[in-house]
Amino acid sequence: MLDRHSPALRHFAACVASAMLASAPTSAGADDVAPGQDAPATWPLVRVAVPRAPGMPELQALSIGTPWRVACVPPCALRLDPLDAYRIGGVGVVDSDTFRIPDAPEVRIDAVARSPLVRDIGTIFVVGGFVFAVAGGAILLLPEDAGATADAKSSKLVVGTGFLAMGLLTTTLGLVLRMLSDTTVSVSVPAASR
């Protein structure tokens, strides 16, 4: 049971509030700035979209001398400091690379968030494949027994090559899974804002 102080419940409430704020019509004077935000009007208006996220994505900000903090929960639109560093992260989402927003009147951030489960499976495949490849190489490099028959020599070659090939294939698959699990971010300035 969740108590009212649990991080999961607070995050859920933030997601609901952010979605309501992002979809609510704004007055001309508000200019899409999130309530309670003390942002100068010269900062870029940033619109963040993360469709079909595997977990609960967040736009996170990093200022000099502070830890990562949640700037907003997509979809959202707010004014952000162009001097800060940003990333897409959150619960159940692989953190993106750090990026900066351009100093323009309006900026759009589109992200494709990926699952850490796929990344972790890729890591297991890489490690397991490496172990298989090393075992196959070791089998092939073991000295042959002087009294070994041709069948024994052939079996050693087949087993060693099989382990080596399976290890290389599994490692390659793991690397591909890790590459496909990266969260990607596209930062763009709409043509009207240039």
N, C-alpha and C positions, 0 to 999 in steps of 0.2 A: 504494500500500500504506500502511496506517495504522500509524504507530509508536505505542508505548504512551503517548507524551506528547502525542498530537494532541488538539486540543480536541473534535473530533467523537467520538473514541473515549471521552474522559472524559465527555462529555455523554451518550453512549449508556449507559455504565456507571451514571451517576447516574440515568438514566431507569429502568433495570432495577432498581437498588437501591431506588428510591423506590416503584416498583410492587410490589415484594416486601414492602416495609415497610407499604404501605397495605393490602395484602390479607392480611397476617399477623394472626392473632388476638393481642390484647394482654392482658397480665395486668391485674388490677384496680389494681395499684400503678403501672403504667407510664403509664396515662391518655393513651395515644396520643402521647406526646412523642417526637419523633425522637431517636435515639441521639446523644449528644454535645451535645444542646441544653441550655443552662443557662437555662431559662425558668421564671419564677415561676409558681406554681399559680394566681395571680390573673389571669394573662393569658388571653384567650379561647382556647378550643380551636377551631381553624379547620380546616374540611374543604374541600378544593379539588377541583373536578371540571371537566375540560375534555374533553367527548366529541368524538370525530372531529376532531382538530386537524390542520391541513394540514402542520405541521412538528413541532418539538419544543418545546411550550410550557413555560414556567416561571412560577412565582409569584416575582416579583422584589420586593425590599424596598429602601427608601431611608431611612436614618437621617440625622439632621442631621450634616453634615460628612463623609459617606461617599458613595462612588459606589453605583449600583445593584448589588445582589448577589442571587444566587439564594437564595430562602428554601426552596423545595421544587420538585420536579418532579411535577405532578399525574399521577394521583390521589394526594393526600397528606392527612394530618391531623397537625397540630402546634400548639403554643401559640405565638402571635405577639404582639408588642408592639403594643398599640393606638395608640401614639403615632407609629409609623412610617407612611410612605406606601407603597402597594403598587401593582403593575400586573401584568398578564399580558403576557409577552413571550417572547422566545426565538428560536431559529433557525427561519426559515421562517414566522414568525408576526408579524402586525402588532401593535405594542405597543398595549395598551389605554390609556384615559385613567387617570390616577392616581386611586386611591381610598383610603379609610381603612376600617378595620374597626371596628365598634361595640364598646364595652366591655360585652360580655355574656358569660355563661358559655360559650356555644357559638355559632359563626358558620359559615354555609355560603356558599361562593363558587362560583357556577356561571358559567362563561365559555364563550362561543362564539368560538373563535379563527378568524381569517380570514387568507387568503393575501396576502403582499405582491405576488405576481404580478398579481392582479386590481387592486390599488391602482395598480401601476405602469402597467398597460395603461390604466386610467382616466386617469392623468396624461398619457399620450401622446395619448389621445383629446382631452383638454381642450386641450392645446397645439396639436395638429393642427387641431382644430375652430376654435380662435381664429384661427389663421393663415388658414384658408379663409374665415372670416367677414370678416376684415380685407381679404383679397384681393377678395372679392365686393363689399364696400363701396367699395373703391378703384375697381373697374371701374365701378360705378354712378355714382360721383362724378366720373369723368374727363369733361372737357368733350367735347361731341360735335363731330365733324369737320364743318365747314361744308358740305362737298360729299358727306356721307354719304347713302347711299340709305336708304329706309325699311327695307329688309331688314337693312342694317348696324346701324341704330339698334335694330331689334327683336332682332337677335342679341346686341348688347351688353347689352340689358335681360335677355334670357334667361340669358346666361352669368353676369352679375353677380348676378342673383337666385338662380340655381342654386348658385353658390359661397357666397353668404350663407346660404341655407337649409341647405345641406349642412354648413357650418361651425357653425351654431347647433344643428343636430341632433346632430352629432358631439360638440360641447362638452357638451350636455345628457346624452348617453349616458356620456361620461367622468365627469361629476359624479355620476351615479347609480352607476356602477361604484365610484368612490371612496367614496361613502357606504355601499355594500353591503360594502365590504372592511374596515370598522372592526370591531375586536375588541370585543365587548360583554361586560360583567361585571355579574352580579347578586349583590349581597351581601344576605344575609338572616339573620335570627335565628330558629331553629326555635321553634315555639310552646312546647315543653317548657322552653326556656331563658329565657323571658321572666320 
